[in-house]
Every structure is written in structure tokens, then in C-alpha cells.
Amino acid sequence: MDSVVSSATSTAGSAVPRPLLEAMQRQFDLMQDVIERERRVQKQLAAGLVAPVDAVFDLLEQIGVTLRRQAEALETAGRALEETARLAQNQAELFERTIGAMREPTEIAKTAVGLERRTRTRGTRQPPASRPGRK
């Protein structure tokens, strides 16, 4: 538009009235404003359209991080439960052996005086090979 105005003034010389040139310049300025506003509106519209998608991806990334942390926490808890189970098993075995060791002198004394020895009760643990259902 600038080149149109300048070529009109150079070719026509003083034949183009000044008010006409000013009106053309004003129209040119207005067109530039319209184009700039249109570009701003397009950018705002594009940003408005893309913003929800970006927000969804941000949330999905956060969910991924949260799931990974939960998995790590579950792994840690699983290891802790396994260790707790092993400790409880060891305590049960020690307790059973302690009872057996404490009962043995009584059983020997029973045998010595001719009494019948006590048989194991149902809740007492048997060695792994003699448990029913085990191979």
C-alpha cells in the first residue's frame, strides 16, 4: 500500500490532491490494524483451542508419575510384608522348638515312671516332609 501511495504521488506529481493521499494513507493504516488484530485473534483462538489439549497432556503426565510412585510404594510394601512373614515364621518355629525343648524333660520323666508319653496336638507343626498334601 505504501508503494501504491508513493507511486501515485510520483507519477501524478502534484495532480493527486493531498486530502486524497491522506485518506488513502488512513485506509492503509486501518487495513494494517485490521490485519494485526486478525492475527492476534487467530493466535488467541489457536491458543484457546490448544490449551485444553495441553492441560490433558499435563494431567496425563502427572498421572503417569503418580502411578509410578504407587508401583514403587507397592514394591516396597511387598518386600516389607515378605520380610515380616519370614520373621513371623521364624518366631513361630522358635516358639515351637522352645515348647518342645521345655516339654522334653517332662516326657522323659513320664517314661521313667512308666507313664504314657504325650502325643502331639493338632496345632503343633510337623516337619515339612510329613505334612499332609506336601511332596
C-alpha positions, -999 to 999 in steps of 0.1 A, spaced: 0 0 0 29 23 8 43 16 -27 9 24 -43 7 57 -25 43 67 -33 40 57 -69 7 77 -72 24 107 -59 55 104 -80 36 97 -113 9 122 -108 32 148 -93 10 174 -77 -21 162 -96 -32 140 -67 -48 161 -41 -34 160 -6 -67 151 11 -70 120 -12 -35 109 -3 -42 114 34 -75 94 30 -55 66 12 -29 66 40 -56 64 66 -72 35 48 -38 18 46 -33 23 84 -67 10 91 -61 -21 70 -28 -28 88 -47 -25 121 -73 -49 109 -47 -74 98 -28 -72 131 -60 -76 151 -69 -106 129 -35 -122 136 -39 -116 173 -74 -131 173 -61 -161 153 -33 -166 178 -58 -163 208 -82 -187 191 -54 -212 184 -41 -209 220 -77 -214 232 -81 -245 211 -47 -260 221 -49 -251 258 -73 -279 268 -52 -304 249 -21 -292 267 -39 -294 300 -49 -330 293 -14 -340 284 -1 -323 316 -27 -343 337 -17 -375 319 20 -369 327 11 -363 364 -10 -395 364 20 -414 350 43 -400 377 17 -409 404 12 -444 390 50 -450 390 52 -438 426 24 -461 436 41 -490 420 73 -483 438 55 -479 471 37 -513 465 70 -530 457 85 -516 489 54 -527 509 55 -561 493 92 -566 503 83 -554 538 54 -579 541 76 -607 529 102 -599 555 75 -596 582 62 -630 571 96 -646 573 102 -631 608 68 -643 620 76 -678 606 109 -678 623 93 -667 656 67 -695 653 94 -721 647 115 -708 676 84 -709 699 75 -744 688 111 -756 694 112 -739 728 80 -756 739 94 -789 726 126 -784 745 108 -774 777 84 -804 774 112 -830 768 123 -834 805 87 -839 815 82 -866 788 115 -883 799 102 -883 835 69 -898 824 87 -926 806 109 -932 836 79 -937 860 60 -957 834 35 -932 822 25 -929 786 42 -901 767 21 -873 754 13 -873 716 15 -842 695 -16 -820 694 -32 -810 661 -19 -774 662 17 -784 666 38 -781 635 51 -811 618 83 -812 598 77 -802 561 82 -837 547 55 -853 569 28 -826 564 -3 -838 545 -6 -826 509 32 -819 507 56 -837 484 
